[in-house]
Amino acid sequence: MSRTRQPSTRRIGAAERAILVLDTLADAGELGTNEVARRTGMTPSTVSRQLGTLAASGLVERVSSTGRYRLGIRIVHLANAVLARLDVREVARPHLGALVEATGETATLSVPGDDDAITVDFVPGSHQVQPVSRLGRPSIAHATSAGKVMLAFSGRELPEGPFRAYTPRTIADPRALAREVEAVRERGWAQAVGEREPGLTAIAAPIRSARGDLEAIVALQGPSSRFDDAAVEAALPLLLARADAISRELGWRP
């Protein structure tokens, strides 16, 4: 560490090679010494020394039946230490702000609850007229975009109906909801137009945990008169990209 408390810009070659070996095993699974050498461009003797050192520390392990190497259990301990300090709100907050800056509409972050999705953070839109958002507000499972994402990707059984019709557009029939949830699952995002509140349009996408489970839901919402079909079409790729970015920061890999 330098006097300015910033990391040194100097690099240690052996450490960089060790990281390359770990990355190679992470991508390919079990590999032999010569296979690692071919993939990394190192000599077999260098790879052998690297694998021996990494195995001694528990970062990799040798499979006795094949003589190949794979990532070791210590990697799990290190990963868990990182994941334990990640707060989805902290990770998602800059992405919510970026969505608002790009679209002008309110961005929300919700987590799956017992029955509905619950708002845990939001960034208000930049327009003068904005929908009401507040912490702790439930996104009704059958009547909101965030709620539909929760039903589609949480692995839970669909609720029994009939459901409360908040507006004439609310899906109140269980069979219709099942079809809608399946469509959400297939396309990877949900939309609700005037289903919870008249004149409100929202789109939502899932955020994955490191294990691939539904961790949270990111959504955009605005008045239907402004957040119309054209605006939704323009905003959707941005929403999906931010949901993917948050998931990756939480450790998810497709």
C-alpha angles and dihedrals in degrees: 000000000000127000089263088060090241120129114267116257091219115104131213110223097208091052092049090051091050090052090050090053091050092048090049093052090046090056099041107029113216117019137168124234094260092047091053089048092053093048096046100036092236125130117261091243091055092047090048091055091046093050091048092053094045092047091052089056094047094244090117132018134206117235103224095204094056105020089232128127133234137172113291132233092256088072088065092053092050092047092049090052090056095043092049091064096046114105111194090216092055092047095045099044097084090047092052089053091049091052091052091048091051099042108020090227129116115272120206137189119209135176128209113268132188094276108356139021113267125217110237100168141003142176114214118234124254096241121097093237112057136159118257114265128174138166114269094021111144120234101215109238098228099033108045137059092238091049092051091051089052091052093045100048108024095076092233126135117261115260119256117253171234093106132207113267106222091178135002087266096056115118102240101162117086093218092051090049091051090054091047093049091049090051090051090050092051098048097036100234141061137225133196122188115189093331100124099020127016112252096016123120123190138173125194140185134193126257114211129216122224088270092052095253123135105273101168144332128245119203144175122211138178144144111302090230089064103021091057131152094285093048092047091050090052094045099045098077089049092051093048092047092051092047089052092047093051091048091052092049087054090055102264119146122184 
